[in-house]
């Protein structure tokens, strides 16, 4: 094998390892967030919900580089204001829900008597 080919193979191997290591460094660790499920939630009459903003900022969503992830909302512990878009019979309405969420827990949107609330997935 020529020295030029060896150098190219060595360089390609180094790049591969650097890229592999960087994936684990830059990927979000979802255990450090409260997770809001607004993707798979629908009410009994077919309404759908989507979190647009958390405390006035665009919602941060889960994403994976090599495996598919539902784009669930990620946020930190504490009381937050969630701006939620509700689509009901083709009509879009927005409302704000205030909720206290904890890291490591999953929440979903629940429609309670016309108003929306967030509940921990194990609590409903």
TAVEN-V286606 format. One record per residue. N is the residue number from 0. PHI is phi in whole degrees, -180 to 180 (* if undefined). PSI is psi in degrees with one decimal (* if undefined). BURIAL is b if it has 24 or more other C-alpha atoms within 12 Angstrom, else e. Layout:
N:PHI:PSI:BURIAL / N:PHI:PSI:BURIAL
This chain:
0:*:135.4:e / 1:-72:157.6:e / 2:-67:-31.3:e / 3:-66:-44.6:e / 4:-65:-40.2:e / 5:-62:-41.3:e / 6:-65:-41.7:e / 7:-65:-45.2:e / 8:-63:-41.2:e / 9:-62:-46.2:e / 10:-62:-42.4:e / 11:-64:-39.5:e / 12:-65:-43.2:e / 13:-63:-44.9:e / 14:-60:-41.6:e / 15:-60:-46.0:e / 16:-67:-40.6:e / 17:-63:-43.1:e / 18:-63:-43.8:e / 19:-62:-42.4:e / 20:-68:-39.9:e / 21:-66:-28.4:e / 22:-61:-44.4:e / 23:-73:-27.2:e / 24:-75:-42.3:e / 25:-93:-13.2:e / 26:-74:137.6:e / 27:-67:140.9:e / 28:-94:108.3:e / 29:-69:-12.9:b / 30:-69:-18.4:e / 31:-91:13.4:e / 32:-134:156.2:b / 33:-85:140.8:b / 34:-114:126.8:b / 35:-109:118.0:b / 36:-90:104.9:b / 37:-119:7.8:b / 38:-91:-46.2:b / 39:-100:7.9:e / 40:-92:128.5:b / 41:-140:146.4:e / 42:-81:175.4:e / 43:-60:-32.7:e / 44:-95:13.1:e / 45:90:5.3:e / 46:-63:147.7:b / 47:-122:158.1:b / 48:-131:149.8:b / 49:-150:128.5:b / 50:-80:120.4:b / 51:-92:-45.0:b / 52:-140:150.0:b / 53:-122:117.8:b / 54:54:39.4:e / 55:83:-5.7:e / 56:-107:149.9:e / 57:-56:137.7:e / 58:-64:134.2:b / 59:-84:130.2:b / 60:-117:148.4:b / 61:-67:137.7:b / 62:-152:149.0:e / 63:-120:153.3:e / 64:-86:-41.5:e / 65:-118:-11.8:e / 66:-125:145.9:e / 67:-69:139.3:e / 68:-135:137.8:e / 69:-68:135.3:e / 70:-77:67.3:e / 71:-75:158.4:b / 72:-83:137.1:b / 73:-114:135.7:b / 74:-151:166.7:b / 75:-92:175.4:b / 76:-66:146.7:e / 77:130:-178.1:e / 78:-87:126.7:e / 79:-131:155.7:b / 80:-103:118.9:b / 81:-105:120.0:b / 82:-87:116.7:b / 83:-116:131.9:b / 84:-97:127.2:b / 85:-114:127.5:b / 86:-106:115.8:e / 87:-128:114.7:e / 88:54:39.0:e / 89:82:-5.3:e / 90:-99:131.3:e / 91:-101:126.7:e / 92:-128:149.6:e / 93:-117:142.8:e / 94:-144:160.5:b / 95:-112:132.7:b / 96:-121:130.0:b / 97:-99:130.4:e / 98:-149:149.0:b / 99:-99:116.0:e / 100:-117:154.9:b / 101:-122:142.6:b / 102:-59:140.1:e / 103:87:-2.6:e / 104:-109:151.7:b / 105:-107:138.3:b / 106:-125:157.2:b / 107:-137:163.7:b / 108:-88:133.0:b / 109:-125:133.1:b / 110:-92:106.6:b / 111:-113:107.7:e / 112:48:56.1:e / 113:80:-23.1:e / 114:-101:154.7:e / 115:-99:150.5:b / 116:-148:160.5:b / 117:-103:134.3:b / 118:-130:146.2:b / 119:-65:140.7:e / 120:-60:-29.0:e / 121:-80:-14.0:e / 122:-90:-8.8:e / 123:-101:*:e
